[in-house]
Amino acid sequence: MDQIKKYLIEAGLDEDFVKRKVLTYSKHPDIAEEFSDWIRSGHYRDNGLEVQGYTAKQLAELSQYLVGEASFSMMIMLRENPKKALSKIKGGFKVK
């Protein structure tokens, strides 16, 4: 988790937000591990973890809004709240 925390802090995110994100990732160690790999390499795994039929790489290819950390956050949303996540995907990630 230290690598994820460092990455988020270096991205300029608020300390409280970073704490919440790290806590969320700690509940999903498989996704956190893959995110850590992405941080180290800058590349998504070719045969990455799949949640509700999507990998982080596939999500990043769907929208400019899902590059990097956002694709892994969406993986968590797909796991915790699949209806909401699938609705966002189907809706094309419209920004209000």
DOKOL-102310 format. One record per residue: residue number from 1; residue in three letters; y, z, x of N, C-alpha, C, O in turn. Coordinates in pm, 1 decimal. Atoms other than C-alpha are relative to their C-alpha. Example, Ala and Ser with C-alpha at 12.3 -4.5 7.8 and 13.67 -1.06 7.14 Angstrom:
<pts>
@num 1	residu ALA	nc2 -119.0	nc3 0.0	nc1 89.0	cac2 -450.0	cac3 780.0	cac1 1230.0	cc2 120.0	cc3 0.0	cc1 90.0	oc2 118.1	oc3 66.5	oc1 193.6
@num 2	residu SER	nc2 -119.0	nc3 -6.0	nc1 -82.0	cac2 -106.0	cac3 714.0	cac1 1367.0	cc2 109.0	cc3 73.0	cc1 -77.0	oc2 219.8	oc3 89.9	oc1 -26.1
</pts>
This chain:
<pts>
@num 1	residu MET	nc2 -120.7	nc3 0.0	nc1 81.0	cac2 0.0	cac3 0.0	cac1 0.0	cc2 126.9	cc3 0.0	cc1 85.1	oc2 233.6	oc3 -40.8	oc1 39.3
@num 2	residu ASP	nc2 -118.7	nc3 -6.0	nc1 -85.8	cac2 232.6	cac3 52.3	cac1 295.6	cc2 60.3	cc3 -138.0	cc1 21.9	oc2 182.4	oc3 -153.4	oc1 25.3
@num 3	residu GLN	nc2 -49.0	nc3 135.2	nc1 -23.0	cac2 255.9	cac3 -321.1	cac1 355.5	cc2 75.6	cc3 -51.6	cc1 -123.2	oc2 179.6	oc3 -116.2	oc1 -110.2
@num 4	residu ILE	nc2 -66.7	nc3 42.1	nc1 123.6	cac2 346.0	cac3 -386.3	cac1 -8.8	cc2 133.5	cc3 71.8	cc1 -13.3	oc2 234.6	oc3 9.8	oc1 -46.2
@num 5	residu LYS	nc2 -124.0	nc3 -77.4	nc1 8.5	cac2 604.0	cac3 -107.5	cac1 -5.4	cc2 104.6	cc3 -55.0	cc1 96.1	oc2 220.1	oc3 -74.3	oc1 58.2
@num 6	residu LYS	nc2 -92.4	nc3 54.7	nc1 -100.4	cac2 761.4	cac3 -242.2	cac1 313.6	cc2 54.5	cc3 -135.8	cc1 -44.7	oc2 174.2	oc3 -161.9	oc1 -32.5
@num 7	residu TYR	nc2 -40.8	nc3 133.1	nc1 46.5	cac2 770.0	cac3 -596.0	cac1 171.6	cc2 105.3	cc3 10.9	cc1 -110.8	oc2 206.9	oc3 -58.7	oc1 -108.0
@num 8	residu LEU	nc2 -92.0	nc3 -15.0	nc1 112.3	cac2 942.0	cac3 -482.1	cac1 -148.9	cc2 133.8	cc3 59.2	cc1 43.6	oc2 238.9	oc3 18.3	oc1 -5.7
@num 9	residu ILE	nc2 -124.2	nc3 -58.6	nc1 -52.3	cac2 1196.2	cac3 -268.8	cac1 38.6	cc2 80.0	cc3 -105.9	cc1 75.7	oc2 201.5	oc3 -116.8	oc1 59.3
@num 10	residu GLU	nc2 -67.9	nc3 105.4	nc1 -76.1	cac2 1274.5	cac3 -557.8	cac1 273.2	cc2 55.7	cc3 -109.3	cc1 -90.5	oc2 149.1	oc3 -180.2	oc1 -53.2
@num 11	residu ALA	nc2 -50.6	nc3 96.6	nc1 97.6	cac2 1322.8	cac3 -776.9	cac1 -34.5	cc2 127.3	cc3 52.3	cc1 -68.4	oc2 190.8	oc3 -18.7	oc1 -146.4
@num 12	residu GLY	nc2 -123.8	nc3 -55.4	nc1 52.5	cac2 1609.8	cac3 -542.9	cac1 -124.3	cc2 -12.2	cc3 67.2	cc1 -134.9	oc2 87.9	oc3 88.3	oc1 -203.4
@num 13	residu LEU	nc2 19.4	nc3 -61.9	nc1 129.8	cac2 1456.3	cac3 -379.9	cac1 -427.8	cc2 34.5	cc3 148.7	cc1 4.3	oc2 18.7	oc3 214.6	oc1 107.1
@num 14	residu ASP	nc2 -37.2	nc3 -139.6	nc1 16.8	cac2 1575.1	cac3 -40.6	cac1 -553.1	cc2 -119.3	cc3 91.9	cc1 27.0	oc2 -232.5	oc3 58.6	oc1 -7.8
@num 15	residu GLU	nc2 105.8	nc3 -93.4	nc1 -39.0	cac2 1375.0	cac3 259.3	cac1 -425.7	cc2 -87.2	cc3 43.9	cc1 -118.0	oc2 -209.6	oc3 49.0	oc1 -105.6
@num 16	residu ASP	nc2 77.8	nc3 -41.0	nc1 117.1	cac2 1271.7	cac3 375.9	cac1 -774.8	cc2 -87.8	cc3 -114.5	cc1 -51.1	oc2 -202.0	oc3 -92.9	oc1 -91.6
@num 17	residu PHE	nc2 76.4	nc3 116.8	nc1 42.7	cac2 1161.4	cac3 24.0	cac1 -866.3	cc2 -119.3	cc3 -21.9	cc1 93.7	oc2 -230.0	oc3 -52.3	oc1 49.2
@num 18	residu VAL	nc2 107.5	nc3 14.9	nc1 -98.4	cac2 959.0	cac3 3.0	cac1 -544.6	cc2 -109.9	cc3 102.1	cc1 -26.8	oc2 -228.1	oc3 67.8	oc1 -22.0
@num 19	residu LYS	nc2 99.4	nc3 -103.9	nc1 29.2	cac2 786.2	cac3 332.6	cac1 -628.4	cc2 -84.9	cc3 -37.2	cc1 -120.8	oc2 -206.8	oc3 -20.4	oc1 -119.2
@num 20	residu ARG	nc2 74.5	nc3 40.6	nc1 120.7	cac2 691.5	cac3 204.1	cac1 -975.0	cc2 -94.1	cc3 -116.4	cc1 29.4	oc2 -207.9	oc3 -118.6	oc1 -17.3
@num 21	residu LYS	nc2 83.1	nc3 115.8	nc1 -35.9	cac2 562.7	cac3 -124.4	cac1 -832.2	cc2 -121.6	cc3 44.0	cc1 82.2	oc2 -233.6	oc3 0.0	oc1 56.6
@num 22	residu VAL	nc2 109.6	nc3 -46.9	nc1 -85.1	cac2 354.2	cac3 53.0	cac1 -566.9	cc2 -102.0	cc3 76.1	cc1 -84.5	oc2 -222.5	oc3 60.1	oc1 -65.3
@num 23	residu LEU	nc2 90.5	nc3 -72.1	nc1 89.2	cac2 208.8	cac3 283.1	cac1 -833.3	cc2 -82.8	cc3 -98.4	cc1 -82.7	oc2 -203.5	oc3 -80.2	oc1 -98.4
@num 24	residu THR	nc2 71.1	nc3 101.7	nc1 78.7	cac2 118.1	cac3 -19.0	cac1 -1046.3	cc2 -105.2	cc3 -69.5	cc1 84.4	oc2 -219.1	oc3 -85.5	oc1 40.5
@num 25	residu TYR	nc2 97.3	nc3 66.0	nc1 -87.7	cac2 -48.0	cac3 -196.1	cac1 -753.8	cc2 -113.7	cc3 94.2	cc1 38.2	oc2 -227.0	oc3 49.7	oc1 56.0
@num 26	residu SER	nc2 105.4	nc3 -94.3	nc1 -37.4	cac2 -238.4	cac3 122.1	cac1 -665.3	cc2 -107.5	cc3 10.2	cc1 -108.0	oc2 -220.1	oc3 51.1	oc1 -79.6
@num 27	residu LYS	nc2 96.9	nc3 -0.7	nc1 110.5	cac2 -409.1	cac3 96.5	cac1 -1006.6	cc2 -86.9	cc3 -125.5	cc1 0.7	oc2 -185.5	oc3 -133.9	oc1 -72.6
@num 28	residu HIS	nc2 71.2	nc3 128.5	nc1 -7.5	cac2 -530.4	cac3 -253.9	cac1 -916.2	cc2 -20.8	cc3 -34.9	cc1 147.8	oc2 41.6	oc3 -127.9	oc1 198.9
@num 29	residu PRO	nc2 15.9	nc3 20.4	nc1 -144.6	cac2 -654.1	cac3 -235.4	cac1 -555.5	cc2 -45.9	cc3 -140.6	cc1 39.9	oc2 -12.6	oc3 -187.8	oc1 148.6
@num 30	residu ASP	nc2 44.0	nc3 135.6	nc1 -34.1	cac2 -818.8	cac3 -577.7	cac1 -567.3	cc2 118.3	cc3 -96.7	cc1 2.5	oc2 127.7	oc3 -182.1	oc1 90.6
@num 31	residu ILE	nc2 -119.5	nc3 84.9	nc1 2.8	cac2 -491.2	cac3 -745.2	cac1 -664.9	cc2 92.0	cc3 38.5	cc1 115.5	oc2 150.3	oc3 -48.8	oc1 179.9
@num 32	residu ALA	nc2 -83.7	nc3 -46.3	nc1 -111.1	cac2 -302.0	cac3 -530.3	cac1 -411.4	cc2 -50.4	cc3 -55.9	cc1 133.4	oc2 29.1	oc3 -95.9	oc1 218.5
@num 33	residu GLU	nc2 56.5	nc3 53.1	nc1 -124.4	cac2 -540.0	cac3 -641.8	cac1 -136.2	cc2 33.6	cc3 -148.1	cc1 16.2	oc2 68.9	oc3 -192.9	oc1 125.3
@num 34	residu GLU	nc2 -30.5	nc3 142.9	nc1 -6.8	cac2 -486.9	cac3 -1007.2	cac1 -221.0	cc2 149.3	cc3 -22.4	cc1 24.1	oc2 187.3	oc3 -112.9	oc1 98.4
@num 35	residu PHE	nc2 -144.4	nc3 8.3	nc1 -23.0	cac2 -108.5	cac3 -955.7	cac1 -236.6	cc2 30.0	cc3 31.2	cc1 146.6	oc2 111.8	oc3 -37.0	oc1 208.4
@num 36	residu SER	nc2 -18.7	nc3 -34.2	nc1 -141.8	cac2 -123.7	cac3 -789.8	cac1 107.4	cc2 -39.6	cc3 -116.8	cc1 89.5	oc2 28.1	oc3 -144.5	oc1 188.5
@num 37	residu ASP	nc2 40.7	nc3 119.5	nc1 -75.6	cac2 -311.9	cac3 -1094.0	cac1 239.0	cc2 109.0	cc3 -106.1	cc1 -5.8	oc2 139.6	oc3 -170.3	oc1 94.7
@num 38	residu TRP	nc2 -107.6	nc3 98.4	nc1 17.0	cac2 -36.6	cac3 -1316.8	cac1 97.7	cc2 120.7	cc3 39.7	cc1 85.4	oc2 181.8	oc3 -45.7	oc1 149.6
@num 39	residu ILE	nc2 -113.0	nc3 -47.0	nc1 -80.9	cac2 231.2	cac3 -1102.3	cac1 264.9	cc2 -25.5	cc3 -32.6	cc1 147.6	oc2 63.9	oc3 -81.9	oc1 216.4
@num 40	residu ARG	nc2 34.3	nc3 24.4	nc1 -141.3	cac2 51.0	cac3 -1132.3	cac1 602.0	cc2 -1.7	cc3 -148.3	cc1 34.8	oc2 49.1	oc3 -189.0	oc1 139.3
@num 41	residu SER	nc2 23.7	nc3 140.1	nc1 -35.6	cac2 -32.8	cac3 -1500.9	cac1 584.5	cc2 102.0	cc3 -97.8	cc1 -58.5	oc2 124.5	oc3 -205.5	oc1 -3.2
@num 42	residu GLY	nc2 -90.2	nc3 92.8	nc1 67.7	cac2 221.0	cac3 -1653.4	cac1 346.1	cc2 -73.7	cc3 -104.4	cc1 -82.0	oc2 -13.4	oc3 -199.5	oc1 -131.7
@num 43	residu HIS	nc2 82.1	nc3 95.8	nc1 74.2	cac2 -67.0	cac3 -1835.2	cac1 175.7	cc2 -85.6	cc3 72.3	cc1 -103.6	oc2 -129.5	oc3 185.4	oc1 -82.7
@num 44	residu TYR	nc2 90.7	nc3 -52.8	nc1 101.8	cac2 -265.6	cac3 -1777.7	cac1 -140.9	cc2 -143.4	cc3 -30.3	cc1 41.8	oc2 -169.6	oc3 -129.0	oc1 110.6
@num 45	residu ARG	nc2 142.0	nc3 24.5	nc1 -26.1	cac2 -642.0	cac3 -1748.1	cac1 -114.5	cc2 -45.5	cc3 -121.5	cc1 -80.5	oc2 -6.6	oc3 -138.7	oc1 -196.0
@num 46	residu ASP	nc2 53.3	nc3 116.1	nc1 72.4	cac2 -823.5	cac3 -2069.4	cac1 -205.3	cc2 -94.7	cc3 43.5	cc1 -111.2	oc2 -93.4	oc3 -13.9	oc1 -220.1
@num 47	residu ASN	nc2 93.6	nc3 -51.8	nc1 100.3	cac2 -1092.3	cac3 -1875.0	cac1 -390.4	cc2 40.1	cc3 142.1	cc1 -36.7	oc2 -38.3	oc3 236.0	oc1 -22.5
@num 48	residu GLY	nc2 -54.0	nc3 -131.5	nc1 28.4	cac2 -875.2	cac3 -1587.3	cac1 -502.6	cc2 -56.3	cc3 62.7	cc1 -126.2	oc2 -128.3	oc3 0.3	oc1 -204.1
@num 49	residu LEU	nc2 36.8	nc3 -76.9	nc1 117.0	cac2 -932.9	cac3 -1323.7	cac1 -761.6	cc2 45.7	cc3 -72.7	cc1 -126.3	oc2 154.6	oc3 -129.9	oc1 -130.1
@num 50	residu GLU	nc2 -32.6	nc3 66.4	nc1 126.4	cac2 -937.8	cac3 -1460.0	cac1 -1115.9	cc2 7.6	cc3 103.7	cc1 -111.3	oc2 -82.5	oc3 185.8	oc1 -128.5
@num 51	residu VAL	nc2 -19.4	nc3 -88.1	nc1 114.6	cac2 -799.8	cac3 -1273.8	cac1 -1417.8	cc2 37.4	cc3 -87.6	cc1 -119.5	oc2 133.5	oc3 -164.3	oc1 -113.5
@num 52	residu GLN	nc2 -24.1	nc3 79.8	nc1 121.0	cac2 -814.7	cac3 -1429.2	cac1 -1766.2	cc2 6.1	cc3 -150.2	cc1 32.2	oc2 80.2	oc3 -225.0	oc1 -31.5
@num 53	residu GLY	nc2 8.4	nc3 141.7	nc1 -33.7	cac2 -895.3	cac3 -1763.5	cac1 -1601.5	cc2 105.1	cc3 -49.6	cc1 97.6	oc2 111.5	oc3 -169.6	oc1 124.2
@num 54	residu TYR	nc2 -106.8	nc3 39.9	nc1 -91.1	cac2 -600.4	cac3 -1764.3	cac1 -1358.4	cc2 -11.1	cc3 73.1	cc1 133.4	oc2 -45.9	oc3 191.1	oc1 138.6
@num 55	residu THR	nc2 -15.8	nc3 -60.8	nc1 -131.4	cac2 -565.3	cac3 -1703.1	cac1 -985.9	cc2 150.1	cc3 8.2	cc1 29.3	oc2 230.3	oc3 -56.9	oc1 -37.8
@num 56	residu ALA	nc2 -141.4	nc3 -8.7	nc1 -38.3	cac2 -236.6	cac3 -1607.4	cac1 -819.5	cc2 52.0	cc3 -136.6	cc1 43.1	oc2 165.6	oc3 -172.8	oc1 12.2
@num 57	residu LYS	nc2 -39.4	nc3 133.7	nc1 -45.2	cac2 -227.2	cac3 -1952.8	cac1 -660.7	cc2 28.0	cc3 -91.7	cc1 -119.1	oc2 127.5	oc3 -164.3	oc1 -120.2
@num 58	residu GLN	nc2 -20.4	nc3 83.1	nc1 119.4	cac2 -266.3	cac3 -2124.0	cac1 -998.9	cc2 127.8	cc3 40.2	cc1 -73.5	oc2 202.2	oc3 -45.9	oc1 -120.4
@num 59	residu LEU	nc2 -120.7	nc3 -47.8	nc1 67.0	cac2 7.5	cac3 -1907.0	cac1 -1149.3	cc2 124.8	cc3 -46.6	cc1 73.1	oc2 221.8	oc3 -89.0	oc1 10.2
@num 60	residu ALA	nc2 -115.2	nc3 43.5	nc1 -79.0	cac2 245.5	cac3 -1989.4	cac1 -864.8	cc2 26.6	cc3 -149.2	cc1 -17.5	oc2 141.0	oc3 -193.9	oc1 -9.8
@num 61	residu GLU	nc2 -14.7	nc3 145.0	nc1 20.8	cac2 181.8	cac3 -2359.4	cac1 -926.5	cc2 52.9	cc3 -32.7	cc1 -139.0	oc2 103.5	oc3 -142.7	oc1 -161.7
@num 62	residu LEU	nc2 -45.9	nc3 22.5	nc1 137.1	cac2 269.6	cac3 -2320.0	cac1 -1296.1	cc2 151.0	cc3 11.0	cc1 -16.2	oc2 210.1	oc3 -57.1	oc1 -99.9
@num 63	residu SER	nc2 -141.9	nc3 -27.1	nc1 20.6	cac2 624.6	cac3 -2196.2	cac1 -1252.8	cc2 67.7	cc3 42.9	cc1 128.2	oc2 9.0	oc3 113.7	oc1 210.0
@num 64	residu GLN	nc2 -79.9	nc3 -42.5	nc1 -114.9	cac2 894.8	cac3 -2153.5	cac1 -992.6	cc2 28.8	cc3 149.7	cc1 -6.0	oc2 62.2	oc3 210.5	oc1 95.8
@num 65	residu TYR	nc2 -25.7	nc3 -142.6	nc1 17.3	cac2 936.8	cac3 -1801.9	cac1 -1133.2	cc2 -117.4	cc3 87.0	cc1 44.3	oc2 -105.2	oc3 209.3	oc1 49.9
@num 66	residu LEU	nc2 120.1	nc3 -76.7	nc1 -34.3	cac2 586.6	cac3 -1700.0	cac1 -1023.3	cc2 -44.3	cc3 -18.1	cc1 144.3	oc2 -163.2	oc3 -7.7	oc1 174.4
@num 67	residu VAL	nc2 33.2	nc3 14.2	nc1 -140.9	cac2 602.1	cac3 -1759.0	cac1 -649.8	cc2 3.1	cc3 138.4	cc1 64.6	oc2 92.3	oc3 218.8	oc1 37.5
@num 68	residu GLY	nc2 3.1	nc3 -126.5	nc1 -72.6	cac2 504.4	cac3 -1467.9	cac1 -427.8	cc2 -39.5	cc3 117.8	cc1 -86.1	oc2 -136.0	oc3 111.0	oc1 -162.2
@num 69	residu GLU	nc2 34.0	nc3 -124.6	nc1 68.0	cac2 506.3	cac3 -1117.1	cac1 -569.4	cc2 -16.0	cc3 -19.0	cc1 -149.9	oc2 -101.2	oc3 45.1	oc1 -211.5
@num 70	residu ALA	nc2 4.7	nc3 20.6	nc1 145.0	cac2 565.0	cac3 -1242.5	cac1 -923.3	cc2 -136.7	cc3 -49.8	cc1 -47.2	oc2 -180.7	oc3 -14.5	oc1 -156.5
@num 71	residu SER	nc2 132.5	nc3 48.7	nc1 40.4	cac2 229.6	cac3 -1421.5	cac1 -930.8	cc2 -100.8	cc3 115.0	cc1 -3.5	oc2 -189.6	oc3 117.0	oc1 -88.7
@num 72	residu PHE	nc2 90.7	nc3 -114.5	nc1 -1.1	cac2 51.3	cac3 -1097.4	cac1 -842.0	cc2 34.3	cc3 98.5	cc1 -111.8	oc2 -54.4	oc3 162.0	oc1 -168.7
@num 73	residu SER	nc2 -41.2	nc3 -81.7	nc1 115.7	cac2 254.9	cac3 -905.0	cac1 -1100.3	cc2 -54.8	cc3 -58.7	cc1 -129.6	oc2 -97.2	oc3 14.8	oc1 -218.8
@num 74	residu MET	nc2 54.4	nc3 65.3	nc1 118.6	cac2 146.7	cac3 -1160.6	cac1 -1358.2	cc2 -150.7	cc3 21.8	cc1 -8.4	oc2 -205.2	oc3 33.7	oc1 -118.1
@num 75	residu MET	nc2 143.7	nc3 -29.9	nc1 0.0	cac2 -215.1	cac3 -1103.5	cac1 -1253.0	cc2 -23.3	cc3 138.3	cc1 -61.3	oc2 -116.9	oc3 157.1	oc1 -139.1
@num 76	residu ILE	nc2 11.4	nc3 -134.4	nc1 56.1	cac2 -165.2	cac3 -734.9	cac1 -1335.4	cc2 27.8	cc3 -3.8	cc1 -149.2	oc2 -42.5	oc3 61.4	oc1 -226.3
@num 77	residu MET	nc2 -30.4	nc3 10.6	nc1 142.6	cac2 -5.8	cac3 -824.3	cac1 -1669.6	cc2 -116.5	cc3 -65.4	cc1 -74.5	oc2 -150.0	oc3 -25.1	oc1 -185.9
@num 78	residu LEU	nc2 115.9	nc3 64.0	nc1 63.0	cac2 -299.2	cac3 -1053.7	cac1 -1745.8	cc2 -113.2	cc3 99.3	cc1 -21.5	oc2 -188.6	oc3 88.4	oc1 -118.2
@num 79	residu ARG	nc2 105.0	nc3 -100.8	nc1 10.9	cac2 -529.0	cac3 -758.1	cac1 -1689.4	cc2 38.6	cc3 110.4	cc1 -99.8	oc2 -43.3	oc3 151.3	oc1 -182.1
@num 80	residu GLU	nc2 -42.0	nc3 -113.8	nc1 82.0	cac2 -325.4	cac3 -486.8	cac1 -1863.8	cc2 42.4	cc3 -39.8	cc1 -141.1	oc2 22.0	oc3 35.7	oc1 -236.1
@num 81	residu ASN	nc2 -52.3	nc3 43.9	nc1 129.7	cac2 -172.6	cac3 -686.9	cac1 -2147.8	cc2 -21.5	cc3 -151.4	cc1 -13.0	oc2 74.1	oc3 -228.9	oc1 -11.1
@num 82	residu PRO	nc2 30.3	nc3 143.5	nc1 -2.2	cac2 -351.1	cac3 -1022.5	cac1 -2171.9	cc2 70.8	cc3 -81.1	cc1 -108.2	oc2 111.9	oc3 -194.1	oc1 -82.2
@num 83	residu LYS	nc2 -67.2	nc3 76.1	nc1 106.8	cac2 -197.9	cac3 -1125.6	cac1 -2506.1	cc2 142.6	cc3 -36.3	cc1 39.6	oc2 184.6	oc3 -151.2	oc1 25.9
@num 84	residu LYS	nc2 -138.7	nc3 22.4	nc1 -40.2	cac2 157.0	cac3 -1085.9	cac1 -2377.5	cc2 7.3	cc3 -99.2	cc1 116.4	oc2 89.3	oc3 -191.0	oc1 115.6
@num 85	residu ALA	nc2 -1.7	nc3 87.9	nc1 -117.1	cac2 79.9	cac3 -1253.6	cac1 -2044.6	cc2 -36.2	cc3 -143.9	cc1 -37.1	oc2 30.0	oc3 -238.2	oc1 6.1
@num 86	residu LEU	nc2 41.1	nc3 135.5	nc1 40.3	cac2 -100.8	cac3 -1548.8	cac1 -2200.6	cc2 106.3	cc3 -66.7	cc1 -85.1	oc2 123.9	oc3 -188.4	oc1 -78.7
@num 87	residu SER	nc2 -110.2	nc3 54.1	nc1 79.4	cac2 187.0	cac3 -1590.7	cac1 -2445.1	cc2 112.5	cc3 -50.3	cc1 90.7	oc2 169.2	oc3 -156.8	oc1 66.0
@num 88	residu LYS	nc2 -103.9	nc3 42.9	nc1 -95.6	cac2 435.2	cac3 -1608.4	cac1 -2155.2	cc2 -42.9	cc3 -129.0	cc1 69.6	oc2 37.6	oc3 -220.6	oc1 86.7
@num 89	residu ILE	nc2 49.4	nc3 120.0	nc1 -66.3	cac2 216.6	cac3 -1864.3	cac1 -1979.4	cc2 8.0	cc3 -119.2	cc1 -95.0	oc2 56.5	oc3 -226.2	oc1 -58.3
@num 90	residu LYS	nc2 -1.8	nc3 108.8	nc1 98.2	cac2 178.6	cac3 -2072.3	cac1 -2293.9	cc2 142.8	cc3 -44.4	cc1 -32.2	oc2 167.8	oc3 -162.5	oc1 -56.6
@num 91	residu GLY	nc2 -139.6	nc3 30.2	nc1 29.5	cac2 554.4	cac3 -2051.3	cac1 -2355.6	cc2 76.6	cc3 -60.6	cc1 114.8	oc2 193.4	oc3 -96.4	oc1 99.4
@num 92	residu GLY	nc2 -65.9	nc3 65.0	nc1 -114.0	cac2 633.5	cac3 -2188.9	cac1 -2012.2	cc2 98.4	cc3 88.6	cc1 72.7	oc2 182.7	oc3 38.1	oc1 146.8
@num 93	residu PHE	nc2 -84.5	nc3 -96.6	nc1 -70.5	cac2 808.4	cac3 -1872.3	cac1 -1888.0	cc2 147.9	cc3 -24.6	cc1 -26.4	oc2 229.5	oc3 -24.4	oc1 65.7
@num 94	residu LYS	nc2 -140.1	nc3 24.9	nc1 35.6	cac2 1129.3	cac3 -1942.6	cac1 -2075.4	cc2 86.1	cc3 120.3	cc1 34.7	oc2 48.8	oc3 235.3	oc1 11.3
@num 95	residu VAL	nc2 -95.1	nc3 -103.9	nc1 -34.7	cac2 1426.9	cac3 -1748.4	cac1 -1949.4	cc2 103.9	cc3 8.6	cc1 -110.7	oc2 160.9	oc3 -91.9	oc1 -153.1
@num 96	residu LYS	nc2 -97.2	nc3 -18.4	nc1 108.1	cac2 1651.5	cac3 -1596.9	cac1 -2214.7	cc2 141.6	cc3 -8.8	cc1 48.5	oc2 234.9	oc3 4.5	oc1 -30.6
</pts>
